[in-house]
Amino acid sequence: MSSAPLVLGIESSCDETGIAIVRGTEILANEVASSVELHARFGGVVPEVASRAHLEAIVPCLRRAVSASGVTLSDLDAVAVTAGPGLMGALVVGVSAAKVLAGALGKPLYGVNHLVGHVAVDMLDHGPLPSPALALLVSGGHTSLLLVRDITSDIVEIGTTIDDAAGEAYDKVARLLGLPYPGGPVIDELAAAGDPKAIHFPRGLTGRRDLERHRFDFSFSGLKTAVARWVETEQRADHEIPVADVCASFQEAVCDVLTAKSVAAATAYEVRDVVLGGGVAANSRLRGLLEERCATAGLSLRRPNPALCTDNGAMVAVLGAAMVAAGRPPSPITFGADSGLPVETPLVT
């Protein structure tokens, strides 16, 4: 029997209810109940709808995870839960369930950071993270560059978005093109049939002066506006919108900036290992272009399985297992959900 920590993880930060059980870096069960379809008709996540969906899904999800894992709840070494960031009402559902479960079982409870979980999830595919590592975290609500010296205690944000996150820009562009929510997968699919050089959209924060003040920061609001203006101009001229070309050109602009700044940051900080994480990390162009540019720069790239890029309980559980293995003290039972939990706080203490 492995001595690696057996940890149950609970994720409820947005529109997926995820519960998983891992032993160290091995997934024993990973159950996810998504409420995306409930939000699709609104064109985005509705917090109250998400909270209610978590309430309905969390117990059935827990039962499925325990059944699939082949272990019992009493076998657990610890319980881990997303403490933030995320939607407050949604977070509270998961945190409350985790507190009840840990209290009833007499197990230590770890309130961990959702964003750090997106980086830690790579360990399920490739084992312990190298130290240091440069993490590109790209999701619907966050876009950051992180210097990770220790996934459990030492994370420094060296760059972030100053307005829209990359995933948010995808959703907004999809909406203006009349495409369904969520926009990321749809645009990625359509872009495959388009020409990424058909339209030159701006690359935010890449000018000389921008790089002096925001060397490793991102901005996608201007790009979204540029796409909207281009489409409006074509519509006024009664031209048919080449949707695939727009998607490909927009996606190229996003991925160009993300990958260029990642390689530049790794070089500046003398880090040889790059880790990609977050929901947008499943994007085919981002994965491919980052691989190309890392190889050219002599950098090693780690990319988790696309199925593990979106929100799930396994990323929470593996981060919790890392906390146990590192001897980090559990969170106090009095801790609360924190919708704005900084990425540099991997564990609530």
Number of C-alpha atoms within 10 A of each C-alpha: 3 7 8 16 21 27 33 33 33 34 35 34 31 23 27 24 31 29 33 30 34 28 20 24 25 16 19 19 22 25 24 21 19 18 20 19 12 16 17 14 11 10 18 19 20 16 17 12 15 25 24 14 22 28 16 12 17 23 14 13 21 23 12 16 23 20 12 15 15 10 15 9 17 11 11 20 19 25 28 36 33 33 31 31 21 24 22 21 20 28 27 23 22 27 26 13 16 24 22 12 15 20 14 10 16 13 19 20 26 35 29 31 27 30 29 28 27 29 26 28 28 24 20 19 15 13 13 14 20 16 14 19 25 31 27 27 24 28 24 20 16 20 28 26 26 26 25 25 16 16 25 25 15 13 21 16 16 16 20 20 21 14 16 21 21 28 23 23 26 27 24 24 22 22 16 13 18 11 16 17 22 23 23 25 18 16 25 20 15 15 23 15 13 17 16 20 14 14 17 14 22 18 20 17 22 19 11 10 10 13 12 11 10 19 18 24 23 26 23 25 18 17 20 22 16 16 23 15 12 14 20 15 12 13 12 8 9 9 11 9 14 13 19 20 20 27 28 24 21 29 23 23 21 24 20 17 20 25 21 16 20 25 23 14 23 22 15 9 13 12 19 19 19 27 24 26 30 29 22 24 26 24 19 15 19 22 19 12 17 22 19 14 17 20 13 10 14 12 18 14 20 20 22 22 16 16 11 23 24 18 26 29 31 33 38 37 37 31 33 36 29 22 23 23 14 13 10 15 14 21 16 13 16 7 14 16 25 18 17 12 19 15 20 19 18 26 27 20 15
